Amino acid sequence: MDRTVTEKVVEDLYAEALLLADETRAAFDLRDGTEDGPENSNETRIAMSIEGLRTTTRVMHVLAWLLNQRAYLAGEISARQLQKAGTLGTERPSDPRNMAVLPIAMRALIRDTERLYGRVARLDAEQRSVRAANDDPVGDLRGRIAQAFNAG
């Protein structure tokens, strides 16, 4: 298994993803948008709904990938299970037309989630390429056993 995806990397990214998930939920909560004004036009509310769904989905894909990594590192799933179920969901990029009508803070949050997704996507791609090049289940098991003894 690729050693760039370490427990520390996964835990740091997981903490960041949880924070972004909470910020996303708060930012796109449309229940309290009762004020009139340009920030609450139909166009803005539709853009918020669309980009809110995209942003939430992006963060949930990252969290799911990280939870699979945590399960693998904890020995709860095998490398084969990780390979089968641990894929990162496909990102749907934000629409520039929607972004143009959103408040600056919301655009910054969306960009933060896109950057996080990009970092995780690079790790996922690297991990998959290393795994494909070194498909050695016995060597992988030996490495995990050595890692378990070194951690103890």
N, C-alpha and C positions, 0 to 999 in steps of 0.2 A: 504494500500500500504506500502511497505517496506520503512522504514525511513533511511536506509543506502544510498539510492539513493536520496540525497538531491540536492537542486539547486546548492549549492557550489560545490559538488562533480561533478555534471554534467558539470557545466561551466568550472571547472579546467580541466577535461578530454577533453572537447570540444576544449579548447584552445590548449592543447597538441596535439590533433589529427589534428587540422588545421595546426599546425607547421610541424608535421610529413608528412602531405599530401603535403605541399609545398616542403619540403626537398626531399621527394620521387620523385616528379615530376622532380625536378632539377637533382637528382642523376641518374635517369634512362632515361634521355633525350638522345637518341642515335643519334640525328641529327648532333651533333657537334663532333662525334667520328671519325675524319678523319685521325688521326695520325696512323702510323704503329707502331707495337710493340706487345709484349706479352699481354698487357692489352686490345688489340683490335683484338685478334685472333677470328676466327669463333666460337670456343668453348666458349670463354668469351662473345661474343656478343649474342650467343644463351642463355647462362646462364643468362645474364643480361635481355634479353627479357622475359624469363620465370619467373624469380624471380621478375622482375619489375611488371609484371602482377599480380603475387600473392601478392606482397607487396601493390600495389595500391588497389587491391580488399579488402585486409585485412583492410586497413585504411578506405576505403569507407563503409565497413560493420560497423565499429566502429562509423563513423560519422553518418550513418543512424540511428543506435541505439540511439546515443546521441540526435539527432534531435527529435526522437520520445519521448524521456524522457523530453526534453525541452518543447515540445508541451503538454505533459501530465501535467507537473508542472505548465505551464501557463494556464491550463484549456481549451486548444484548442481541446484536444481529451479526451475521457473518459477512464477509467481504462480498460473497455472491448475492446475498440479500441486499446489501448496500448498492451493489451495481444494478440490480434489478429495480429496486424501489426508490433508490436515492437520487433520482435524476432531478435536476433543477427545472422547474416549469418554465415554459416559454414566456418571455417578456413581451408585452405590448407597449411600445414606446408611447409617450405622451404626444398628443396632437398639438402642434405649434399654434393652431388657431384657438384651441381651448386655453392653452397656456397664456396667450396674449390678453385674455380677459380676466384672468385670475389675479387675486391680490399678490403682491410681491412675496409676502411671507409664505403663502401657499406654494408658489412656484419654487421657492427655495427648498421647501420640504420635499416636493416632488423630485427635484434634482438630487437631494440627499438620498432618497430611496433608489433613484436610478444609479447613483454612484455605488451604493451598497450592493445592489444587484450586480453591477458590473464587476465588483471585486469578487463576489461569490461565484459568478459565472467563470471568471478566469481560474479560480481555484478548481472548480468543477471540471473545466476543460483540461487543465493540467493533470488533475487526478485521473481522469479517464484515459488520457494519452499514456500516462505512466503505467496504468493498470493494463492497458492493451499491450504495451511493449513488454511488460514483465508479468504476464499471466502465469503465475507460479503459486498455486494454492499451498503447497508444502512450505515454500519459502515464506509466504505470507503468514502462515501459522507459526512458524519459527520466530519470525519478527515480532508477532504479537505476544508470544510467550516471553521472549527476551524483554519486550517493553513492560510486560506485567511484573517480571522479576525486578527490573530496574526501578519501577515506580514504587515498589514496596519497601 
